[in-house]
Amino acid sequence: MTESRGESVYRSYSLWALGVAALQQGDGVQAADLLKRCLRLTRLVHDPFTAAMPLEVLAWIAGTEDSARRAAILMGAAEALGRALGSSSVVLGSASSRGAWRRRRPSKRE
């Protein structure tokens, strides 16, 4: 509905929320697709705060895929955007990211 009207802000929020939900359900591929779409929209409207949100979750996904370097770069980008705006660098907190990672891959102790 918002796409046909050219609206981008609320659509980016919705894509982010859907991406987080997909990740929580274990679908990292779908989550990454939704989050990348969200990120593209935030660039259209020049919204750095909202851009930090999908970057953070994409970092969680990279962490679950054993891409530590990519995860660090993405989390660093999210943190830099947050700091530039005088905001917290982490949107949902580390507990949320650890919970998402645990659901995606078992610990080495298991």
JOWOSUL-V393893 format. One line per field, one symbol per residue. ss: DSSP state (a for helix, b for strand, c for the rest). phi: phi as a letter, one per 40 degrees, with the letter a starting at -180 (. if undefined). burial: # if it has 16 or more other ideal C-beta (glycine too) atoms within 10 Angstrom, else .. A space follows every 10 residues. Layout:
BEGIN
ss->???
phi->???
burial->???
END
This chain:
BEGIN
ss->ccccccccaa aaaaaaaaaa aaaacccaaa aaaaaaaaaa aaaacccaaa aaaaaaaaaa aaaacccaaa aaaaaaaaaa aaaacccccc cccaaaaaaa aaaacccccc
phi->.ccccgcbcc cccccccccc cccccgbccc dccccccdcc ccccbfbccc cccccccccd cdccbfbdcc cccccccccc cccccgbccb cbgccccccc ccccaccccc
burial->.......#.. ###.##.### .##....#.. ##.##.###. ##....#..# ########## ####...... #..##.###. ##......## #....##..# ...#......
END
